[in-house]
Structures are given as C-alpha cells and as structure tokens.
Amino acid sequence: MTRAKQKIVTIIGLTVSLIGVRMRLYARDIAWPTTYSFSGPRENTVWAIQERAYQDVGLVLFVFGLVVLLVALIRWLWEPPTSSGSNRNIAD
C-alpha cells in the first residue's frame, strides 16, 4: 500500500470513528425533540427506541473506524522500509 493510500485510509478510519463517537454521545439530542416534554416512562417511547438505535449505530461506526485504523497500522508496520536515495537493486 502506498503512502498516499495509507494516509487516505487513516483519515477515513479516524473520520468514521469520530462520527461514531459523536453519534453515540449525542444520541439523545438527535432522537428527542426539543419542543416536546414527556412525563411518562421514557423507555416506552419512540424517541427512546430511536436513541438506543443511534447509540448502537454509533458504536458500530466507532468499532469499524478502529478496525480500519488497525488494518492501516498493521499494513504500515509490515511494509518493508524503502530507501529514498537509491534506485539500485540489493542483488547488484
């Protein structure tokens, strides 16, 4: 994998994981309306179900982003070092 591809994959992994974290943290703000108050048990409402769904999707996105980052890191560590100043073969 080239350096440019590694950078792109790393940026994608970071972005997806940050979106997942934000979605998980702000699930209540996303799901619940701001102008309506509910005085009953909140776990039986449609908004509570949506909040839980947003939390679950956020967790999945976070884990997917971490996996992408881990794959990029492993590929980077296994890549042989390149010498930038020499174009010779080692066998020559």
C-alpha positions in Angstrom: 0.0 0.0 0.0 1.5 3.4 -1.0 1.9 6.2 1.5 -1.0 8.2 -0.1 -3.3 5.2 0.3 -2.3 4.8 3.9 -3.0 8.4 4.6 -6.4 8.2 3.0 -7.3 5.0 4.9 -6.1 6.6 8.1 -8.2 9.7 7.5 -11.2 7.6 6.7 -10.8 5.4 9.8 -10.4 8.5 12.0 -13.4 10.2 10.5 -15.7 7.2 10.8 -14.7 6.5 14.4 -15.2 10.2 15.3 -18.6 10.2 13.7 -19.4 7.0 15.7 -18.3 8.6 19.0 -20.3 11.8 18.3 -23.4 9.8 17.3 -23.2 7.7 20.5 -22.6 10.7 22.7 -25.3 12.9 21.1 -27.9 10.2 20.5 -30.4 11.8 23.0 -30.1 15.2 21.3 -30.6 13.6 17.9 -33.6 11.4 18.8 -35.6 13.5 21.2 -37.4 16.6 20.0 -36.5 19.9 21.7 -40.0 21.3 21.9 -41.8 18.4 23.4 -41.6 17.2 27.0 -42.7 13.7 28.1 -43.6 13.0 31.7 -44.2 9.2 31.5 -41.7 6.4 31.5 -39.3 7.3 28.7 -38.2 3.8 27.8 -41.5 3.1 26.2 -41.4 6.0 23.7 -40.5 6.0 20.1 -37.7 8.5 20.9 -36.1 6.2 23.4 -36.1 3.5 20.8 -34.5 5.8 18.3 -32.0 7.0 20.9 -30.9 3.4 21.5 -30.7 2.8 17.8 -28.4 5.8 17.3 -26.2 4.6 20.2 -25.9 1.2 18.6 -25.1 2.6 15.1 -22.6 5.0 16.7 -20.9 2.0 18.4 -20.8 0.1 15.2 -19.3 3.0 13.3 -16.7 3.6 16.1 -15.6 -0.1 16.0 -15.5 -0.1 12.2 -13.3 3.0 12.2 -10.9 1.4 14.8 -10.7 -1.7 12.6 -9.8 0.4 9.6 -7.2 2.2 11.6 -5.8 -1.1 12.9 -5.6 -2.5 9.4 -3.7 0.6 8.2 -1.3 0.4 11.1 -0.6 -3.3 10.6 0.0 -2.7 6.8 2.3 0.2 7.6 4.3 -1.9 10.2 4.7 -4.8 7.8 5.7 -2.7 4.9 9.5 -3.0 4.2 11.4 0.2 4.6 12.2 2.0 1.4 15.4 3.8 0.7 14.6 7.2 -0.9 18.1 8.0 -2.2 19.0 4.8 -4.0 17.4 3.1 -7.0 19.8 0.1 -7.1 18.8 -3.5 -6.5 20.3 -5.1 -3.5 21.4 -8.1 -5.6 23.6 -5.9 -7.9 
